[in-house]
Amino acid sequence: MIEIPVYQPSLSGNEKKYVLDCLESTWISSKGAYLSKFEDAFAQKINVKHATAVSNGTVALHLALLALGVGPGDEVIVPTLTYIASVNAIRYVGATPIFVDSLRDTWQADPADIEKKITSKTKAILLVHLYGHPCNMDEVMRIAKQHGVYVIEDAAEAFGSKYRDVCVGAIGDIATFSFFGNKTITTGEGGMVVTNDQTLIDRVKHLKGQGLATHRQYWHDVVGYNYRMTNICAAIGLAQLEQADQFIEQKRNVANLYKKYLKDLPVEIQEEAPDVFHTYWMFSILVADAKIRDQLRDYLLERGIETRPLFYPVHTMPMYSTPFQSHKVAEDLGWRGINLPSYPGLQESQIIKVCDCIKTFLGKRQNNLYRNRAEIAAVPIRCNKQN
């Protein structure tokens, strides 16, 4: 039995009211008042000119790449330490993902490695604001401008996060968000594409609606996709957006409590860098090695505490492992990291239980280590004489 899940959404606002309003209006599919309300409110919230809702975060990435004209023969630079969707979307358009390593302190894509990987085939840099911590946008935008490439922000995990007081998603050429059930705000399934460029948003809207032409009903002038969000999902999203500031405040409070109760334990955390606002989609720790990580996760699960491993570096997965690559920092983080329960409604007593269990496990392991060393030291050394 899971007593403390790794994540659960908070649906305590106007979600039910708005969904019932949708049902009564009979506008339950991809048209209806809540879609434009949600899109307009979202754009205003992160201070971006244009936003269009889609069916999930993965298709949002696909549309962003298509809108930029990324395709076969192009390369897209992407961090290897990310969820698989960031990389799969590059393959969807026929482009080649070029992996980069992570920074040891923030766990974000390493700008120096990005610059090394730029070639004449590079069309875009796809950044991921991992676990809610913003990337170093100044450096990445400088590199992109210098080499004439686009910047896509995958902000699926970073709604509300800020870099130098600017919301992530409003800095690059185009950005995407996810509203899966475990995200800071949710629509159950859903996503958003945002940009300050009118041409790009027009392309995204055209493609997401089956390539429907604007000048003739039921006339399609490109091969498009059915990537539209439903009005019901948008109704949930609008209700969630109304509570977003509260959710983010609660999540930062959860992170601060973890820091308080874990401070004397031999674990590392993802620290908040200067000049950023971290929304801590997932609060994560690093333990000494991969073996301990898996043992600790099993120990916590036995006590009703659900966790997740950090994302495994994508370049180590079978479909992306050729040719062989080594990204030492990302691999080290990926093998040793654990996502702890991180939802807004998590209570201090539950956080204390999680931390106490971690402390007990690490304490027992340390005692066993000392005991084994003592037993080894007590064994007499016997040397066989050789003729």
N, C-alpha and C positions, 0 to 999 in steps of 0.2 A: 504493500500500500504506500502510495506517495503522499506524505504529509505536507511536504514543502516542495511544490513543483518549481522547475527552473524558471517558468514564466506562466503568467495567466493575465488575461486582459481585465481591465476595469470597465464595466459597462453600467455605471451608476448615474449617468447623466440623462440626456434627452433621447438616447438611442431608441428605446421602445416607442416613445411618442412620435418620433419622426418616421419610423418604419411603419407604424400603424397609419400615419397620414399618407404614406406612399400607397399602402394597400387600399385605403379608401379612395384614393385618387385614380386607382387602376394603372398608374404609370410605374410599372415595376421593372421594366427592361432598360434599354440604353438611352431612353429619353425621359425627361422629367425635370422638374424645378430644382431638385436637390443636387443634380449634377453641376449646374452652373453655380449654384450657391457654394458648393464645396470647393470647386475650382477657384472661384474668385476669392473666397476666404483664405484658401491655402496660399495663393499667390501673394495676397496682402500680408499674411503672417510671416513669410520669409522674405518679403520685399523684393519680389521678382515680377516682371511684367506679365508673363504668360504662364498658364498652367493648364494641362489637360489630363483628365483622369483616364486610367486604363485598367485592364483586368488583373494585372499583378506586376510585381517589380521586375520580373525577368523580361516580360514583353516590353516594359518601359525601356530597358537597356537595348533591346533589339531595335525598337523604334528610333532611339537616339542615334544609334550607329547608322541606320538606314537614312535618317534625315541628313546626316553629315556626308552621305555618299560613300561610306566605307564599304569595301567589297573585295573580291578576289584580287590577289596581288598586293594588298595593303597589309601593313603591320600595325598592331595596336599594342602599346605598352600597358601592362597591367600587373599589379602586385600578385605574387604567388600566394601570399597569405590572405585569402579571401574566400567567400562562399563561391561555390562552383558556378552559379548563375553569371557572375561577372565575366567569367572566361567563356562559358558556353555561348553567350550572346555574340561574342566575337566570331566564333566558329559558324554561328547561324548565317552570318552575312558572307561567309567564305574567306574572311581575313585570317591572319595568323597572329595568335597571341604571343607576345614577347614578355617573358616574366622578369620581374625585378624583385630584389631582396627588400627586407624591412629594416627600419631603423630600430636599434636596440632599446632606445628609451621610450618612444611613443608607439612602436609597433606598426607605424605607417610606412608607406612606400618610401624608399630611399631616393631622394632627388638626385644624388650623385650617380646612383646606378641607372636611374632614368636617363640621365644625360649621356651615359656611356652607351646605352642601347639605341639611341636615335640613329636611324639610317635614312637613306633616300626613299625607302619604302614606308617609313612611319607616317601614318595618317592621323593618329590620335593617341592621346594618353588617357587611359581610363583609370581614374583614381577611385579608391574605396576608403571612405572615412570609417575605418574599422572600429567596431564596437562603440561608436559614438564619438570618438576622438578625431578632430579634424586633421587632415594632412597639412604639410607645410605649403600652403597655397602660394605664397610669395615666390618661393623658389620654383615651383612647378610652372606657374604662369610665366615666369621669366624664361624658363627653358622653352616652353611652348611658343612664346612670341619670337624668341631668337631663331627657332628652327621652323616656324611657320606651320605648326601642327595644332589640332584641336584638343581641347580638354573637356572630357566628360566626367562629371562627378557622380559616382554611385553613392548616394546618400541614404541608401535603404536603412542603414542602422543609425543614422545621425540626424533625424529630424529635430530641429531646435538647437543643434550644435552651432557654435560660431567660431570664426577665425578672425581675429582683430575686429570684433564686434559686428562682423558681417555673417549672416546665416550661410551655412554651407548649402550649396545648390544654387546660390546667386552669384558665384564667382567665375566658374568656368563657362564654356560656350553653351553647354546644355547639361541638365542633371536629371537624375531619376530617384524616385523614392518607392518604398514598399510599405504596404499596409497589411501585411500578413498578421495573423492572430497574435504573434509574439512581438510585434513592433510597438514603438512608443505610442503611436496612435494606430488604430486598426479599423479596417472595413471588413474583416474576415479574410477576404482575398482582395487585393487591389493594389494599385500603384499610381504614380503621377510622373509626368514628364514636365519639366519647367525650363524656361529659357527667357532671355531678354531680347531674343531675335525673332522678329515677326515671320520671316521666311521659314525658319526652322520649325516654329510651332505650327505653321500652316501645313508643312510637309508631314509632321507627326499626325495631325488631325486627319489629313487625307489618307494616310496609310492605315491608321487604326480603324477606319470605318469602311473597309473593303475597297478602298480606292475609288469611292464615289465622287464623281465629278460635281462641281459646284453649279454648273450651268444647265444641267439636264437631269431630271428625275430618273433614277435607276440606270444611269449611264456611268460606266466605270472606265477610267482612262489609264489606270495602272493596276498591276497585281497588288492588291492590298490584303489586309488581315482583319479578322474580327477580334480586335483587342479592346473593345469598349468596356467601360465599367457600367454596372447597372445602377439605376436610380436608388434602389434599396441600399446598396453598398455605400453610395454617396450620402444617403441619409445618416447611416451609422457614422461615416467619416466626419460629417459636419458636427454631429453631437460630440464625437471624440475631440475634434479640433477646439471646441468650446472649453474643453477641460485640459488642453495640452500643457498650459503653464503649470497647472497643479501636478500633472503627471511628472513633468520634468523636475519640479522641485522635490517631489517625493523620491524620484530615482536618485537625485544627487544626495538626498538625505540617507538613502539606503547605502550609497557608496561611502559616505562619511562614517556611518556606523560600522561598516565592514573594516574600514581603515582603523577605527578606534579599537575594535576587538581583535584584530589580526596583527596589531603593531609589534608585538613581542614574539611573533612566530616566524620561523625560517621560510617565509614565502615572499614573493615579489608581486607587486601589483602594477597595473597600467596607470602611471601617474599622469596628472593633467599638466601639460606643458604651459609655459607662460604665453599670454596673449591668445589663449583659446578658452572656449566654454564647452566642457565635456558633458554630454548628457547621459553617459554611462548606460547605453542600451543593455549591455551585459557587463556586470562587474566580474573581473577575471583575475586569477592569480597564477603564478608560476611556482611549481615545486622543484625540488632538486633534480629529478630526472624522470624519464618517461615511465619507468617501472613503478615509481612511487605514485605518479599521477593516476595510473590505472587502479592501483591498490586503494588509493584514497577515494576514488570515485565509487568503487565497489563498497567500501566501508560506509560511505555516506548513504548510498542507496539502501543498504541493509537497515539503516536507521530512518528511512523514509524521506531522504533528501535527494532530490533529483539534480543532476548536474549535466553539463555538456563538455566535451573536449573543445579546445580551441580548434579553429578550422585547420584541417590538414593542408599543408602547402599543395597547391593544385599541380605543380610540376612533378609531384611524386605519384600522381594517380595514373593508372595504366594508359588512358587515352591521350595524356599530355606528357608522358615520361620519355618520349623519344624526340630529339636526341637527349642523352643524359645531361642533366644540369645539376649544379649545386648552389643552393642559396642558404648559406649557413645560419644566418640570423633567423630567417623565417622557419627553417627546419627546427632550430632549437626552441623557438617559441611554440611552434605547433605541437611538438612532442611533449612539452612540459606544462602546457596551459590547461586551465579548467575554468569554465564559465559557471559561476555560482548563481543561485536563485536571485533574480534581479527585478522583479516586477514592482510597480509602484505601491501596491497595497501590502507589501511585505512588512511585518511587524518587527519591532526591535527584539522582542522575545524570540522570534524565529531566527533572526540574524545571530543572536547570542547562541542559540542551539547549534546552528551551522558552524560557528567559530569554535565552540566548545568541542564539537565532534572532530574538527580538524586538529585542534590542539591535542586531544586525547590520542588520535591516530599517530600524529607526529611524535608525541611523547613516548608512546609504546614502541614505535619503530626505533627511536633513539636508544631506549633502554635495551632493546634486543640487540642493537648494534654493539653497545658497550659490553653486554653479556657475552656475545660471540667473540669479541676481541679478547676478553678476559679468559675465556675457555681456551682459545688458541694459544694465548701466552702461557697458560698453565701446562700445556702438553710438553713433556720433555722431548728434546731433540736427540734422535738416535742416528749415529753415523755408521754406515757399514764400511768395514775396512776392506780395502781393495788390495789384492796381491799384484 
